[in-house]
Amino acid sequence: MTGIQNGAANAVKPNSPTQICTLLLAFAANAQLKGPSMSTLDIANKLVDLCKQGKNADAKVLYSEEIVSIEAFAPPGGQTEVKGLAALQAKSKWWRDNHEIHSAVVTGPWPHGNRFIVGFQYDVTHKPSGQRIKMEEAALYTVENGKIVREEFFYAGGA
């Protein structure tokens, strides 16, 4: 096989049906290892679907290991910004541990380029205070290379 064909560096010109078959098998194997890359709309729809089913934890496969998550207000003892999937999961666990969810409504997604917005409405009881509250927020998600790399939450106040 040659390394340059028609001026393209590293192009391969197969010389036999066996080489063609070998190249096709190698291409197929490489494509399977990488897996299909999801579009921003695919990711948005999958996230909304999982959230509507109450399977928020299953959505972690949609997130980059280097996710940045930003809240409008820092939770008690927390920060407005966390970085990394483990930190995001810890923040989510804190929220679940401190709130009893009576109902949740998820709307959207509303895509725009590599970003999308999802709306959330919650009826929750803040466990430490016993106060029942209704929350409404919008989340702006940014997607790069088939994963959510940033999420930003917008709301009027926090529990």
C-alpha positions in Angstrom: 0.0 0.0 0.0 1.3 3.5 -0.7 1.3 6.4 1.6 0.4 9.2 -0.9 -2.2 9.0 -3.6 -3.6 12.0 -5.6 -1.6 14.4 -3.4 -3.3 13.3 -0.2 -0.9 12.4 2.6 -1.5 9.0 4.2 -4.2 8.0 1.6 -4.2 4.3 0.9 -4.7 2.7 -2.5 -5.6 -1.0 -2.2 -4.1 -3.3 -4.8 -6.4 -6.3 -4.3 -9.9 -7.3 -3.1 -8.2 -8.7 0.0 -6.7 -5.3 0.8 -10.1 -3.7 0.2 -11.8 -6.1 2.6 -9.0 -5.5 5.2 -9.5 -1.8 4.9 -13.2 -2.0 5.2 -12.9 -4.3 8.3 -10.4 -1.9 9.9 -12.7 1.0 9.2 -15.7 -0.8 10.7 -13.8 -1.8 13.8 -12.6 1.7 14.3 -16.1 3.1 13.9 -17.4 0.6 16.5 -14.7 1.4 19.0 -15.5 5.1 18.8 -19.2 4.6 18.7 -21.6 6.9 17.0 -21.3 10.5 18.1 -24.6 12.0 19.2 -25.7 15.3 17.9 -26.7 18.2 20.2 -30.3 17.5 19.5 -29.9 13.8 20.2 -28.3 14.6 23.5 -30.9 17.1 24.4 -33.8 14.8 23.6 -32.1 11.9 25.5 -31.6 14.1 28.6 -35.2 15.4 28.6 -36.5 11.9 28.1 -34.4 10.5 31.0 -35.4 13.4 33.3 -39.1 13.0 32.4 -38.8 9.4 33.5 -37.1 10.4 36.8 -33.9 8.7 35.6 -31.6 11.7 36.1 -28.7 9.5 37.3 -28.7 7.6 34.0 -28.0 10.8 32.2 -24.4 10.8 33.4 -23.4 9.0 30.2 -24.2 12.2 28.3 -21.7 14.2 30.3 -18.0 14.8 29.8 -15.7 13.8 32.6 -14.6 17.5 32.6 -18.2 18.9 33.0 -18.5 22.3 34.5 -21.8 22.9 36.4 -22.8 26.4 37.5 -25.7 27.3 39.8 -27.2 30.8 40.1 -26.7 30.6 43.9 -24.3 28.5 46.0 -26.0 25.8 48.0 -25.3 25.9 51.8 -21.7 25.0 52.3 -21.2 24.6 48.5 -20.0 26.6 45.5 -21.7 28.1 42.6 -19.4 26.2 40.2 -18.2 22.6 40.3 -15.9 20.9 37.8 -15.7 17.2 36.9 -18.3 14.4 36.8 -17.6 13.2 40.3 -18.2 16.8 41.7 -21.4 17.0 39.7 -22.6 13.7 41.0 -21.8 14.8 44.6 -23.8 18.0 44.1 -26.7 16.1 42.7 -26.6 13.7 45.6 -26.6 16.6 48.1 -29.7 18.0 46.3 -31.6 14.7 46.4 -30.6 14.1 50.1 -31.9 17.6 51.0 -35.2 17.7 49.0 -38.2 15.4 48.9 -39.6 15.7 45.3 -43.4 15.7 45.2 -43.6 16.4 41.4 -41.3 17.4 38.6 -42.2 18.7 35.1 -39.5 18.9 32.4 -40.0 21.0 29.3 -38.0 21.4 26.1 -35.5 21.0 24.8 -34.9 24.2 22.9 -31.8 23.8 20.8 -29.5 26.5 19.4 -26.3 25.4 17.7 -24.2 23.4 20.2 -26.4 24.5 23.1 -29.9 23.8 24.3 -32.2 24.9 27.1 -34.4 22.6 29.3 -37.0 23.9 31.7 -37.7 22.3 35.1 -40.5 22.9 37.6 -40.4 21.2 40.9 -42.7 20.9 43.9 -40.3 19.9 46.7 -40.0 19.9 50.5 -36.6 21.2 51.7 -35.9 18.5 54.3 -33.8 20.5 56.8 -36.4 23.2 57.2 -39.6 21.2 56.3 -40.6 24.0 54.0 -42.5 23.0 50.9 -41.6 25.1 47.9 -42.3 25.3 44.1 -39.2 25.9 42.1 -38.8 26.8 38.5 -35.5 26.9 36.6 -34.0 26.8 33.2 -30.8 25.0 32.4 -28.5 26.0 29.5 -26.4 23.0 28.3 -23.3 23.2 26.0 -22.2 20.2 24.0 -18.8 19.5 22.5 -17.5 16.3 20.9 -20.8 14.5 21.6 -20.9 15.2 25.4 -22.3 17.9 27.7 -19.4 20.0 28.8 -21.2 22.8 30.6 -24.5 23.3 32.4 -25.8 26.6 33.8 -28.9 26.9 35.9 -31.0 30.1 36.1 -33.7 30.6 38.8 -35.0 33.3 41.1 -33.8 31.7 44.4 -32.7 28.6 46.0 -33.6 26.4 49.0 
